[in-house]
């Protein structure tokens, strides 16, 4: 399993400074989250771990090695499912295996296994337009899981879902994480989502983004969002974000 690190990272786009001297460390097998206001650079930080962005200054490390390009061991799940409409769900999930030239005789078995894991067994021949928003996002997660990555990078994966579906998907994500040794890093602007899912939460300031606090979450699972401990951590994060 990999350890993720940002070391004194700065990022500018033209004259716009997005990240300023940001450092953080995600432990192997940990479920961590980054919260912060819109535009604070949290998605940019995640894209650096995926190898989709490079820092202007500082280092981005995975398992102690510089991240310079995408790697199948670090897979990103986006807010939009980004499924190809002309491919069936099975074909969409199989795409990464095709691109990495995985053995053809293993592909169907791996796809079917992961579709069953995310609750989409029986939907192999459906097309994206035939599925609900939540089911499309399950397919997107399945497409990542089929690669058996060491790290899952989640960029507000449930931001477009309705509240009820979102809560359901959060529970399913915890089950998937418990059944693996994967490192997960979630980006979200939803404080409750971060506290419900993650064991450590990094809080970022408005742009240029900095880590202003780090909150350790030791509340046992399943977590009660209305418990005294949960409310205390929520208030701690809101204070760091200067929210009354």
C-alpha positions as CSV (number, residue, x, y, z in Angstrom):
1,X,0.0,0.0,0.0
2,X,1.1,3.5,-0.7
3,X,1.7,6.5,1.4
4,X,0.7,9.8,-0.1
5,X,2.6,13.0,0.6
6,X,2.6,16.7,-0.4
7,X,5.8,18.4,0.7
8,X,5.8,22.2,0.7
9,X,3.8,22.3,-2.5
10,X,2.9,25.6,-4.3
11,X,0.8,25.7,-7.4
12,X,0.1,28.7,-9.6
13,X,-1.9,29.0,-12.8
14,X,-0.6,32.1,-14.6
15,X,-0.8,34.8,-12.0
16,X,-3.3,32.9,-9.8
17,X,-1.8,31.2,-6.8
18,X,-4.0,28.2,-6.0
19,X,-1.9,26.3,-3.3
20,X,0.6,27.8,-0.9
21,X,3.2,25.8,1.0
22,X,0.8,22.8,1.5
23,X,2.1,19.7,3.2
24,X,0.1,16.6,4.2
25,X,0.7,12.9,4.6
26,X,-1.9,10.1,4.1
27,X,-0.9,6.8,5.7
28,X,-1.1,3.4,4.1
29,X,-4.5,1.9,4.2
30,X,-6.0,5.1,5.7
31,X,-9.3,6.7,4.8
32,X,-8.6,10.4,4.8
33,X,-10.5,13.5,3.6
34,X,-9.8,17.0,2.6
35,X,-12.5,19.7,3.2
36,X,-12.4,23.3,2.3
37,X,-14.4,26.0,0.5
38,X,-14.9,26.0,-3.3
39,X,-11.9,27.1,-5.2
40,X,-9.4,26.4,-2.4
41,X,-7.3,24.0,-4.5
42,X,-8.3,20.8,-2.9
43,X,-9.2,19.1,-6.3
44,X,-5.9,20.4,-7.7
45,X,-4.1,18.7,-4.8
46,X,-5.9,15.4,-5.6
47,X,-5.1,15.7,-9.2
48,X,-1.4,16.0,-8.3
49,X,-1.6,12.6,-6.5
50,X,-3.2,11.2,-9.7
51,X,-0.3,12.5,-11.8
52,X,-2.7,14.9,-13.7
53,X,-1.1,18.1,-12.4
54,X,2.4,19.0,-11.4
55,X,3.4,21.4,-8.6
56,X,5.0,24.7,-9.3
57,X,7.2,24.1,-6.3
58,X,7.6,21.3,-3.8
59,X,7.2,17.5,-4.1
60,X,4.3,15.1,-4.6
61,X,5.2,11.6,-3.4
62,X,3.5,8.2,-3.5
63,X,5.2,5.5,-1.4
64,X,8.3,7.7,-1.2
65,X,8.6,8.1,-5.0
66,X,8.0,11.3,-7.0
67,X,4.7,11.3,-8.8
68,X,5.4,12.5,-12.4
69,X,2.6,10.8,-14.3
70,X,-0.6,8.7,-13.9
71,X,-0.3,5.2,-12.6
72,X,-2.8,2.4,-12.5
73,X,-2.1,1.9,-8.8
74,X,-3.6,5.4,-8.1
75,X,-7.1,5.7,-9.7
76,X,-9.3,8.8,-9.5
77,X,-13.1,8.8,-9.3
78,X,-14.6,12.1,-10.5
79,X,-17.9,13.8,-9.5
80,X,-19.3,13.1,-13.0
81,X,-19.4,9.4,-13.8
82,X,-17.8,10.0,-17.3
83,X,-19.2,6.7,-18.7
84,X,-19.1,6.3,-22.5
85,X,-22.8,6.3,-23.6
86,X,-22.1,4.0,-26.5
87,X,-20.6,1.3,-24.3
88,X,-22.5,-1.1,-22.1
89,X,-21.8,-1.0,-18.4
90,X,-19.7,-4.1,-18.7
91,X,-17.7,-2.5,-21.6
92,X,-17.3,0.7,-19.6
93,X,-16.0,-1.1,-16.5
94,X,-13.6,-3.2,-18.7
95,X,-12.1,-0.1,-20.4
96,X,-9.1,0.2,-18.0
97,X,-8.2,-3.5,-18.4
98,X,-8.2,-3.0,-22.2
99,X,-6.0,0.0,-22.0
100,X,-3.5,-1.8,-19.8
101,X,-3.5,-4.9,-21.9
102,X,-4.7,-7.2,-19.1
103,X,-5.1,-10.8,-20.1
104,X,-8.4,-11.2,-22.1
105,X,-9.4,-14.4,-20.4
106,X,-9.4,-12.6,-17.0
107,X,-11.4,-9.5,-18.0
108,X,-15.0,-10.8,-17.9
109,X,-14.4,-12.5,-14.5
110,X,-12.9,-9.4,-13.0
111,X,-15.6,-7.2,-14.3
112,X,-18.4,-9.4,-13.1
113,X,-16.8,-9.8,-9.7
114,X,-16.5,-6.0,-9.2
115,X,-20.0,-5.3,-10.5
116,X,-21.4,-7.7,-8.0
117,X,-19.4,-6.0,-5.3
118,X,-21.0,-2.6,-6.1
119,X,-24.5,-4.0,-6.5
120,X,-24.7,-3.9,-10.3
121,X,-24.7,-7.6,-11.0
122,X,-27.2,-8.2,-13.8
123,X,-26.7,-4.8,-15.4
124,X,-23.8,-5.8,-17.6
125,X,-25.6,-5.3,-20.9
126,X,-27.4,-2.0,-19.9
127,X,-26.3,1.4,-21.2
128,X,-25.6,4.4,-19.0
129,X,-28.8,6.2,-20.1
130,X,-30.8,3.3,-18.7
131,X,-29.4,3.7,-15.2
132,X,-30.1,6.1,-12.4
133,X,-27.5,8.7,-11.2
134,X,-26.6,6.5,-8.2
135,X,-26.2,3.4,-10.4
136,X,-24.0,5.3,-12.9
137,X,-21.7,6.4,-10.0
138,X,-21.6,2.7,-8.9
139,X,-20.4,1.8,-12.4
140,X,-17.8,4.6,-12.2
141,X,-16.5,3.2,-8.9
142,X,-16.5,-0.3,-10.4
143,X,-14.4,0.9,-13.3
144,X,-11.8,2.1,-10.7
145,X,-12.0,-1.0,-8.5
146,X,-11.6,-3.4,-11.4
147,X,-8.0,-2.1,-11.7
148,X,-7.3,-3.3,-8.1
149,X,-5.5,0.0,-7.3
150,X,-3.6,0.6,-4.1
151,X,-5.0,4.1,-3.9
152,X,-8.5,5.5,-4.6
153,X,-8.7,9.3,-5.1
154,X,-12.3,10.5,-4.8
155,X,-13.1,14.0,-6.1
156,X,-16.5,14.7,-4.6
157,X,-17.9,11.5,-6.1
158,X,-21.4,12.0,-4.7
159,X,-21.8,15.7,-5.2
160,X,-24.3,15.3,-8.0
161,X,-26.5,12.8,-6.2
162,X,-29.7,13.4,-4.2
163,X,-29.4,13.3,-0.4
164,X,-30.8,9.9,0.2
165,X,-28.8,8.2,-2.6
166,X,-25.7,10.0,-1.3
167,X,-26.1,8.6,2.2
168,X,-26.6,5.1,0.8
169,X,-23.4,5.4,-1.3
170,X,-21.4,6.6,1.6
171,X,-22.3,3.5,3.5
172,X,-21.4,1.3,0.6
173,X,-18.1,3.0,0.2
174,X,-17.2,2.2,3.8
175,X,-18.0,-1.4,3.2
176,X,-15.8,-1.5,0.1
177,X,-13.0,0.1,2.1
178,X,-13.3,-2.3,5.0
179,X,-13.1,-5.2,2.5
180,X,-9.8,-4.0,1.1
181,X,-6.4,-2.6,2.2
182,X,-6.7,0.4,-0.1
183,X,-5.7,3.9,0.8
184,X,-8.6,6.3,0.2
185,X,-8.4,10.1,-0.1
186,X,-11.7,12.0,-0.4
187,X,-12.2,15.6,-1.5
188,X,-15.5,17.1,-0.3
189,X,-17.0,20.4,0.8
190,X,-19.5,18.5,3.0
191,X,-18.2,18.4,6.6
192,X,-20.6,15.6,7.7
193,X,-19.5,13.4,4.7
194,X,-15.9,13.9,5.6
195,X,-16.5,13.0,9.3
196,X,-18.7,10.1,8.5
197,X,-16.2,8.5,6.1
198,X,-12.7,9.5,7.1
199,X,-10.5,8.8,10.0
200,X,-8.5,11.9,9.5
201,X,-9.7,15.2,8.0
202,X,-7.4,17.9,6.6
203,X,-9.1,21.3,6.6
204,X,-8.0,23.8,3.9
205,X,-8.4,27.6,3.9
206,X,-9.8,29.6,1.0
207,X,-7.5,30.3,-1.9
208,X,-4.5,30.2,-1.9
209,X,-5.2,26.9,-0.2
210,X,-3.3,26.0,3.0
211,X,-3.9,23.2,5.5
212,X,-5.1,25.1,8.5
213,X,-5.9,22.1,10.7
214,X,-5.9,18.3,10.9
215,X,-8.7,16.6,12.7
216,X,-8.3,13.0,14.0
217,X,-11.6,11.1,13.9
218,X,-11.6,8.2,16.3
219,X,-15.4,7.8,16.5
220,X,-16.2,4.1,16.1
221,X,-18.2,2.9,13.1
222,X,-21.0,2.9,12.3
223,X,-21.0,6.6,13.1
224,X,-23.9,8.5,14.5
225,X,-24.0,12.0,12.9
226,X,-26.0,13.3,15.8
227,X,-23.7,12.0,18.6
228,X,-22.0,14.4,20.9
229,X,-18.6,13.4,19.6
230,X,-19.6,13.9,16.0
231,X,-21.1,17.3,16.7
232,X,-17.9,18.3,18.5
233,X,-15.7,17.4,15.6
234,X,-18.1,19.2,13.2
235,X,-17.9,22.3,15.3
236,X,-14.1,22.0,15.4
237,X,-13.9,21.9,11.6
238,X,-16.4,24.8,11.2
239,X,-14.3,26.9,13.6
240,X,-11.2,26.2,11.4
241,X,-13.2,27.3,8.4
242,X,-14.4,30.4,10.3
243,X,-18.0,29.3,9.9
244,X,-20.4,30.4,12.7
